[in-house]
Amino acid sequence: MHRGIAVLPQGLEEAGAQELIALGAKAVQPLRRAAAFEADKPCLYRLHLQCRLPFRLLRELASFPCDGRDSLYHGVQDAVDWERWLHPSMTFRVDATGTAQGLNHSHYNALQVKNAIVDRQRDLWGERSSVDLEEPDLHLHLHLGRGGAVLSLDGCGGSLHRRGYRAAMGAAPLKENLAAGLIRLTNWDGTTPLVDPLCGSGTLLIEAASLAHNHCPGLQRQFSLEGWADFDNELWQDELARAKHRSQKQRPLAPIIGCEQDATIADQARSNIAAAGLDDWITIQTGDFRNFSLPPGPGVVVCNPPYGLRVGDGEDLESLYSDLGTTLKAQASGWDVWVLSGNPGITGALRMKASRRIPISNGGIDCRWLHYQVR
Ligand SMILES: C[S@@+](CC[C@H](N)C(=O)[O-])C[C@H]1O[C@@H](n2cnc3c(N)ncnc32)[C@H](O)[C@@H]1O
């Protein structure tokens, strides 16, 4: 069994833990902005291919007590068989989080790990690996805390939120993994209409359709775990085939519709939807939501209106929210409405009473995923 950490958006720790369990991970424990898990190798591969919510997955390589600079240096040298894991022909990078006595700066701590590794390599081979911050062959992560150090491998090859379908981003787009998590929290299952009246580049709609179809987000991605010393290509191919099979099963979905007033952004949403292979399932209408009619429902409305911190400055946000509330009350009787709000002062203008308020961090902005049951 491998021990691992899924790094998650703040607020999606429980949902992220549920996703890990559903994909077969064991001993899953939600933490702050993360969830710990254990997985055998097939499961670890499956998580990389199929998880939607994490930014990254870390696999523990070694752990050792650490109470200062020397114990970090020697721990790194001794706890891992570097002859096996990092030949000088391979590049690497080290990231660090957490602190220990005398080790309060992540950048310094990462350098200390790097120095320990390259010194060990020089002893073994008389030469050392180069650092590559962009596309390293081996991506290491150090976490310090509670008197110990954990050295992990990041096998993702870049943040998992980058699914590859979004060349065009509109204004203030949601990260794809966050959007997937928000959809998960709605419990939408594809059998009722889903509408985003302020859809921007279409991220919520794309992640919803992708979720409903079980499209595996990792199928097009190059994972750096494929270069690990203990990479098992046969197991990987099995998991890849399993993920492809899961992704190919299409089922009928209720209408998925977006509305966007900015014609350029609406076109960007359409091209993102096409790039995700979902144009048969999602329709984008260009126009103001005030002139838009919901399809026969009930269904689910999701939206991420401007809230003044990133886009919408200078706009009359108050009347936008007030008109959104009026439109929803008039048209969405029986629907579930979810609004991502980063501005508590403005959501009152909806004049609707939220039945749930789930704290979520959206790129560092403290937001609420507000659930309204329009009756
Ligand atoms: C915060 S962005 C949504 C971002 C989106 N969730 C994404 O991931 O790309 C809000 C969007 O609402 C659009 N918008 C603002 N007022 C609107 C209106 N009255 N009708 C329709 N769209 C509107 C803006 O053009 C902007 O693209």
The ligand as an ORCA input file, in Angstrom:
! r2SCAN-3c Opt
* xyz 0 1
  C     -17.555     35.367    -12.915
  S     -17.946     35.159    -14.589
  C     -18.395     33.466    -14.716
  C     -17.197     32.593    -14.891
  C     -17.531     31.154    -15.208
  N     -18.078     30.462    -14.060
  C     -16.280     30.464    -15.758
  O     -15.770     29.551    -15.106
  O     -15.813     30.873    -16.806
  C     -19.510     35.943    -14.756
  C     -19.999     36.033    -16.192
  O     -21.298     36.598    -16.176
  C     -21.448     37.328    -17.380
  N     -22.584     38.247    -17.214
  C     -22.619     39.409    -16.480
  N     -23.840     39.964    -16.556
  C     -24.622     39.133    -17.308
  C     -25.974     39.155    -17.719
  N     -26.788     40.148    -17.365
  N     -26.440     38.117    -18.474
  C     -25.620     37.095    -18.839
  N     -24.309     37.038    -18.505
  C     -23.810     38.039    -17.727
  C     -20.102     38.012    -17.543
  O     -19.896     38.400    -18.906
  C     -19.144     36.916    -17.079
  O     -18.671     36.162    -18.170
*
